Amino acid sequence: MIDRQPWSLQRRALLAGLVGLAASTATGGNQLMAAIEQNTLKRRGIGLRACEPERAFPGFTLFAPHFVQNSNVYLIDLQGEVVHTWNMPYPPGLSGYLTKRGTLFYNGRTSEESFLSRFPFKGGVVLEADWNGKVLWEVRHPDHHHHGILLRNGNVLLHCMAEVPDDIARRVTGGMVENNMQSGQYAPRPQADAGKMYSDYLAEVTPQGQTVWQWRTWEHLDPTADGIAEVQAPRTLWAQGNSVYELPDGDILASYRPTSTVIRISRKTGKIIWKLGPPTVAGQHGPTLLENGNILIFDNGPHRLDDSVPYSRVIEINSATNEIIWKYQDKPTWNFFSPRMGYAQRLPNGNTLITESSFGRFFEVTKEGEIVWEYVNPFFGRPFFGGPPASESNQVFRAIRYSAEDIARARRLG
């Protein structure tokens, strides 16, 4: 026997909705349009989306929404509630993290005009702030972008960018001639910059602003073997760095997106002593060293050389063999994709916190790939580039989970 009552109730609700729709339409189309959220990400849902507290790593997640009007760094608990906010003097360029002594180390975007101003990844300043947001010191650098870290010796190490010498630029393989990209991800290129190529250099700078060490990509990478791997990447940017990491012995782990390479740089000799490249990674971000000696990487995958479908994944690499020994990718793979930015953090309980940056989504997965926590950044604003003035984005460069003990120490010492 079929129970017809539920359909009857549904039909009444449907009819009521149609009546309301007709009334709204009769009063003018604007009301009807305003009733529907036009931002895709907001419409899909924001804030805490899932939480399994028995299996998620307990703690607090730090993130800095990446848009023009924002200067806040937020700390949320496992339920998605904001428990602390740092207000910075600059928008993020691109993020911040807590130091061992409990202070906030922050990469900011300064307002001066330079060749980096047309890119969303411009930086310009790094600073250290206490728990209440008081700036303890800051260092400015006109070529700084993406990421900078506080070294164990008290200096800072910055991703910087400069023009590649013409004789080397001509030999760099790959990439397309940059015209007016329809995505709007970069501001239009000035005519004076046509034909120029930029690439990364690392700069170690004291808190007083003195540069004490530099490492230039164009002096160590091969223009042919280490050319631009991304088919549709512009030749404007050769080895554009996006992450730098200090290893226990002082060596540097760095990531370069257009060339799809992760390298280990000897601080003693300046030589590249380890390299991972395509097709294992494609436009990757955020390599970090794990306790077992492996390397964890957010592999963006916008232009894969071994697959026709773009998708993102997180991979754990055995640095002795360059083999993938663990990975997370969604099912189907294209359900998880961040064409820009991205980060992965291995948590103390063995889970992995993943930042799907382009969509402001952070989620925690088990070793088996099961999601046990998920949150979507609810703070939206105008992206630095990427659409008309009314565009809104909730992008986040990286989210980082801290234990309750970490936060207690930061409150006490920072």
C-alpha positions in Angstrom: 0.0 0.0 0.0 1.3 3.4 -0.9 1.2 6.2 1.7 0.0 9.2 -0.2 0.2 11.7 2.7 3.8 12.7 2.3 3.2 13.6 -1.4 0.2 15.5 -0.4 2.3 17.5 2.1 5.0 18.0 -0.5 2.4 19.2 -3.1 1.0 21.8 -0.6 4.5 23.0 0.1 5.2 23.2 -3.7 2.0 25.1 -4.4 2.8 27.5 -1.5 6.2 28.1 -2.9 4.8 28.8 -6.4 2.3 31.3 -4.9 5.2 33.0 -3.1 7.3 33.0 -6.3 4.4 34.5 -8.3 4.0 37.2 -5.7 7.6 38.0 -5.7 7.7 38.1 -9.5 4.7 40.4 -9.6 6.4 43.0 -7.4 9.4 43.1 -9.6 12.3 41.0 -10.8 14.9 42.5 -8.4 13.3 40.9 -5.4 13.5 37.5 -7.1 17.1 38.0 -8.0 18.1 39.1 -4.5 16.5 36.0 -3.0 19.2 33.8 -4.5 22.8 34.0 -3.3 25.0 34.7 -6.4 28.3 33.6 -4.9 28.8 29.9 -5.7 30.8 29.1 -2.6 28.4 30.8 -0.2 25.5 29.0 -1.8 27.2 25.7 -1.3 27.7 26.3 2.4 30.3 27.9 4.7 31.6 27.5 8.2 31.8 24.1 9.9 30.7 21.4 7.5 31.6 18.2 9.4 33.3 17.2 12.6 33.9 13.8 14.1 35.6 14.8 17.4 36.6 11.2 18.3 38.9 11.0 15.3 39.8 14.6 14.5 43.0 16.0 16.1 41.9 18.3 18.9 43.1 21.8 18.7 42.8 25.1 17.0 43.2 26.2 13.3 44.9 29.4 12.2 44.3 31.1 8.9 44.4 34.5 7.2 41.7 35.1 4.5 43.3 36.4 1.4 41.5 39.3 0.0 41.9 43.1 -0.4 40.0 44.3 2.7 41.2 41.8 5.1 44.0 42.3 7.7 42.9 39.7 10.3 44.3 36.4 11.2 41.8 34.0 12.8 42.1 31.1 15.2 39.1 28.8 15.3 38.3 25.8 17.5 37.2 22.3 16.4 33.6 23.5 16.3 34.5 26.4 13.9 34.1 29.1 16.5 36.5 32.1 16.3 38.4 32.1 19.6 41.1 34.7 18.8 41.8 37.3 16.2 45.0 39.2 15.4 44.6 42.5 13.5 47.6 43.2 11.3 48.7 46.5 9.7 48.7 44.9 6.2 46.6 42.5 4.2 48.1 39.0 4.0 51.0 38.4 1.6 50.1 35.6 2.0 49.8 34.1 5.5 51.1 33.7 9.0 52.1 31.1 11.5 52.9 30.7 15.2 56.6 30.6 16.2 58.1 28.3 18.7 58.1 31.1 21.2 54.4 31.7 20.7 54.5 34.8 18.6 52.8 35.3 15.2 55.1 35.5 12.2 53.2 37.2 9.4 53.8 37.8 5.7 52.1 41.1 4.6 51.3 42.9 1.4 52.6 46.4 1.2 51.1 49.1 -1.0 54.1 50.5 -2.9 54.1 50.1 -6.7 56.5 47.6 -8.2 56.5 44.9 -10.9 54.9 42.6 -8.3 51.9 44.8 -7.8 50.0 43.2 -10.7 50.2 39.8 -9.1 48.0 38.5 -6.3 51.1 37.0 -4.6 52.9 40.2 -3.8 54.4 40.5 -0.3 56.7 43.3 0.8 57.0 42.9 4.5 57.4 40.2 7.3 56.8 40.9 10.9 56.5 39.3 14.3 53.6 40.2 16.6 52.6 39.2 20.1 49.4 37.5 21.2 47.6 40.9 21.2 48.7 41.9 17.8 51.4 44.3 18.8 54.2 44.4 16.2 57.5 43.6 17.8 59.6 44.3 14.6 59.2 44.2 10.9 61.4 43.9 7.8 60.5 45.3 4.4 61.8 44.0 1.1 60.6 45.3 -2.3 61.1 42.0 -4.0 59.4 39.7 -1.4 56.4 37.6 -2.4 54.5 34.5 -1.4 56.3 33.3 1.7 58.9 34.0 4.2 60.0 32.3 7.4 61.8 33.0 10.6 65.1 31.0 10.7 66.5 29.4 13.8 69.3 32.0 13.9 66.8 34.8 14.2 67.1 36.1 10.6 64.3 35.8 8.0 64.4 33.9 4.7 62.3 35.4 2.0 61.1 34.3 -1.4 62.0 37.3 -3.7 61.8 37.8 -7.4 63.9 39.7 -9.9 64.4 40.1 -13.7 66.3 37.2 -15.4 69.3 38.3 -17.5 68.4 38.4 -21.2 70.9 35.8 -22.3 69.5 33.3 -19.8 65.8 34.2 -20.4 66.1 33.5 -24.1 67.2 29.9 -23.4 64.4 29.0 -21.0 62.1 26.5 -22.6 58.3 26.3 -22.3 55.6 28.7 -21.3 53.4 31.0 -23.4 53.7 34.6 -24.3 51.6 36.5 -21.8 48.8 38.5 -23.3 45.5 39.6 -21.6 44.6 36.5 -19.6 40.8 36.1 -19.6 40.7 34.8 -16.1 42.0 38.1 -14.8 44.2 36.4 -12.3 46.9 39.0 -13.0 46.5 42.7 -13.7 47.3 43.7 -17.3 51.0 43.8 -18.1 52.5 47.2 -18.8 53.9 47.6 -22.3 57.3 48.4 -20.7 57.4 44.9 -19.2 56.7 43.1 -22.4 59.4 40.5 -23.1 60.7 40.6 -19.5 61.1 37.4 -17.5 61.3 37.2 -13.8 62.5 34.4 -11.5 63.1 33.7 -7.8 65.9 34.3 -5.5 66.1 33.6 -1.8 67.3 36.3 0.5 68.3 35.9 4.2 67.8 39.2 5.9 68.5 40.2 9.5 65.7 41.8 11.6 67.6 45.1 11.0 67.1 44.7 7.2 70.6 43.6 6.2 70.9 41.0 3.5 73.5 38.4 4.5 72.9 35.6 2.0 71.3 35.1 -1.4 70.6 32.2 -3.7 69.5 32.9 -7.3 67.5 30.4 -9.3 68.9 31.5 -12.7 72.5 30.7 -11.4 71.6 27.1 -10.5 68.7 25.9 -12.6 69.2 24.8 -16.2 67.1 26.8 -18.6 66.3 23.7 -20.7 66.1 20.8 -18.2 64.4 23.1 -15.6 62.2 25.0 -18.1 58.6 25.9 -17.6 56.7 22.7 -17.3 53.2 24.1 -17.1 51.9 24.3 -20.7 49.9 27.4 -20.2 52.1 29.2 -17.7 53.3 32.6 -18.9 57.0 33.1 -19.8 56.8 36.2 -17.6 57.5 33.9 -14.6 60.1 31.2 -14.8 61.0 29.6 -11.4 58.3 31.4 -9.3 58.7 30.2 -5.7 55.8 29.6 -3.3 57.3 27.9 -0.2 60.5 27.8 1.7 61.3 25.5 4.6 64.4 25.2 6.9 65.6 21.6 7.4 67.2 20.5 10.7 70.7 20.7 9.2 70.1 24.2 7.9 69.5 23.2 4.3 66.6 24.7 2.5 63.6 23.0 0.9 62.0 25.2 -1.7 59.1 24.8 -4.2 58.8 26.4 -7.7 55.4 26.3 -9.4 55.9 26.9 -13.1 58.8 24.4 -13.3 56.9 21.9 -11.2 60.0 21.3 -9.0 60.8 20.8 -5.3 64.5 21.2 -4.5 66.8 20.9 -1.5 69.5 23.5 -1.4 72.8 23.0 0.5 73.4 26.0 2.7 77.1 25.2 2.8 77.7 25.0 -1.0 74.6 26.5 -2.6 74.2 23.4 -4.7 71.0 21.6 -5.4 71.4 18.2 -3.7 67.9 16.8 -4.3 65.2 17.4 -6.8 61.6 16.2 -7.5 60.0 17.2 -10.7 57.3 16.4 -13.3 55.2 14.3 -13.8 55.2 13.4 -10.1 54.3 16.9 -9.2 52.5 19.7 -11.2 52.4 23.2 -9.9 52.9 22.0 -6.3 53.0 24.0 -3.0 54.2 23.7 0.6 56.7 20.8 0.9 57.4 19.9 4.5 59.7 17.4 6.1 57.9 14.6 8.2 59.4 12.9 11.2 60.0 9.7 9.2 62.2 11.7 6.7 59.6 11.8 3.9 58.4 14.9 2.2 54.7 15.9 2.3 53.5 18.0 -0.7 50.3 19.6 -1.9 50.3 18.6 -5.5 48.0 21.1 -7.3 47.9 19.4 -10.7 46.5 22.2 -13.0 48.6 21.0 -16.0 49.5 17.3 -15.5 51.9 15.7 -17.9 50.6 12.2 -17.2 46.9 12.8 -17.2 44.4 14.7 -19.2 42.3 15.7 -16.2 43.4 18.4 -13.7 43.0 17.5 -10.1 44.7 18.1 -6.8 46.1 15.5 -4.3 48.4 15.4 -1.3 51.4 13.1 -1.6 54.1 11.7 0.7 57.4 11.2 -1.0 60.3 9.0 -0.1 63.1 11.4 -0.7 65.6 8.5 -1.2 63.7 7.1 -4.1 61.3 9.9 -5.1 58.4 7.3 -4.9 55.0 8.2 -3.7 54.3 6.1 -0.5 51.0 7.7 0.5 48.5 10.0 -1.2 45.1 11.5 -0.7 42.9 12.3 -3.7 39.2 12.5 -3.9 36.8 10.0 -5.6 36.4 11.0 -8.4 39.6 12.9 -8.4 38.2 16.2 -9.8 36.1 16.7 -6.7 39.2 18.1 -5.0 41.1 20.8 -6.9 42.9 24.0 -6.1 44.5 25.5 -9.2 46.4 28.0 -7.0 48.0 27.8 -3.6 47.4 24.9 -1.2 48.9 23.2 1.8 49.0 20.0 3.8 50.0 19.4 7.4 50.7 16.0 9.0 49.1 16.1 12.5 50.4 14.3 15.6 47.6 11.7 15.4 48.6 10.7 11.9 45.8 12.5 10.2 46.5 15.2 7.5 45.0 18.7 7.5 44.6 19.9 3.9 44.0 23.5 2.6 42.0 23.6 -0.6 43.1 27.2 -0.9 41.2 28.5 -4.0 37.9 27.6 -2.3 38.8 28.5 1.3 38.2 24.8 2.4 40.1 23.1 5.1 39.6 19.4 5.8 41.2 16.7 7.9 41.7 13.2 6.5 42.8 9.9 8.1 45.5 7.7 6.8 42.8 5.8 4.9 41.5 9.0 3.3 38.3 9.4 5.4 37.3 13.0 6.1 36.8 13.6 9.9 36.6 17.4 9.9 35.7 20.1 7.3 35.4 23.9 7.4 34.8 26.5 4.7 36.2 30.0 5.4 33.1 32.2 5.9 35.0 35.5 5.4 34.7 36.9 1.9 36.0 39.9 0.1 37.3 41.3 -3.1 40.2 39.2 -4.5 43.4 41.1 -5.4 42.7 40.1 -9.0 40.4 37.7 -10.7 37.2 39.4 -11.8 35.0 42.5 -11.8 34.9 44.8 -8.7 31.9 43.0 -7.3 33.8 39.6 -7.2 34.1 37.9 -3.8 36.6 35.3 -2.7 37.3 33.4 0.4 40.8 32.1 -0.6 43.3 31.1 2.1 47.0 30.4 1.4 47.3 27.8 4.2 45.6 26.7 7.4 47.6 25.3 10.3 46.3 23.3 13.2 47.8 23.8 16.7 47.3 21.8 19.8 45.7 23.2 23.0 49.2 23.2 24.6 50.6 25.2 21.7 47.9 27.8 22.1 48.3 27.9 25.9 52.0 28.6 25.4 51.3 31.3 22.8 48.9 33.0 25.2 51.4 32.9 28.0 54.6 33.8 26.1 53.4 35.6 23.0 
